[in-house]
Amino acid sequence: MANAKAKESAYILRDGHGLLLQVEPSGSKLWRYQYRRPGTGKRNMLSFGAYPAMSLKRAREKREEARRLLADGIDPGAQRKAEAEAAAATAANTPHSAQKVALDFLSFLDQS
């Protein structure tokens, strides 16, 4: 993977079972997982991260996690999106830390 060099156009190196490394003309290398959605059978692609920050070993682990979800009939892309939306909703319902500190300080001043 470290030997993959940038070319004039993007290209992919396949690792197997849908895992691939996409090499961009800029030289960036991105781990991707190509799969078919349960139910519809349409092709979809998940991003796992950039190489070398995401190692081959970790990319393979993430591929296996996604394959387990697919075996259970769960679309890993839809699952990731649902988790992100749930995290955003939770973050929206929690007071911002700086705001919380300011409110705590003001209530402290009121008590004095």
N, C-alpha and C positions, 0 to 999 in steps of 0.2 A: 504494500500500500504506500509506503514511503517512497518507492521508486516511481510511482505514477506521476508523470510530468504533464503540465498544461499543454494543450494543443490549440489550434485555431478555433475549433469548435468543441463543445462539451461532449464527453463520452462517458461510458459507464464500464465498471469492472464488476462482474458478478461473483459473489461469494457462494451462493447456493441457497435454496429454499426461499427465494424472493429477496434476499439481502443483496444490496449493491452499493458500490461507492461511485458517486457521480463526481467526475473531475471537471471543473469549470475552466474556461479559458484564462480566468484570472489566477488560477492555481489553487483555488479553494477546493477542498474535498469534503463531500457531504455524504453521510450514511443515509440510505433510504431503504424502505421495505415496501415491495410491490406485492399486492394481494388482490383477491377478488372478494367483493362485499358479500356477506351472507344474504341470501334471499334474492338479490337482484343479479348477482354474478358480475357486476360491473367492476372494472379495474380501478384500483385506488392505490395511492402511494402515501406512506407515512415518512416523516423526517425523524431521524434519531439524533442527529447532531453532527458536528464537524469533526473531521479527523485532523489532528491527532488528539484533540481534547476528549473525544469519544474513541476509546480504543476498539480494536477489532473484537476483543473478548467481550467487552460491554455491549457492543452493537449486536453480537450474536445472542447475548442474554436477552436483550430487548426484543430481538426477532422471535426468540422462543416464547417470551411472554405474549407477544402478539399472536403467535400460532396457537397457544393454549386458548386464548380468547376466541379465536376463529373456530377452534374445535368445539367450543361450547355454543357456537352460533352467535357470538357477539362481535360486532364490527369494532376493531380496535381504534379506528379513527373517530367513530361516533362516541366511543367510551371516553377517549381523551378530551373531546370537545365538551362532553357532559361534565367531566371532572373540572375542566377549566371554568365553565359557567358556574358550577357550584362554588368553586374557590372565589370567583369574582363576587358572587352574591354574598358570601360570608364576609369578604373584605369590605363590601359596601355597608354591611350592617355593624361593623366594628368601628368605633371612633378612631380616627387617625391618632397616632401616638403623640405627635406634637400638640394636637388639639387637646388630647386628654391631659397632657402635662400642664398646658395653660389653664384648663378648667380646674384641675387639682390645685394649682397655685392660687388662682382667684378665690377658690373656696377656703383655702388656708388663710388668705388675707382677710376674708370676711369674718373668720373666727377670731382673729386677733383684736 
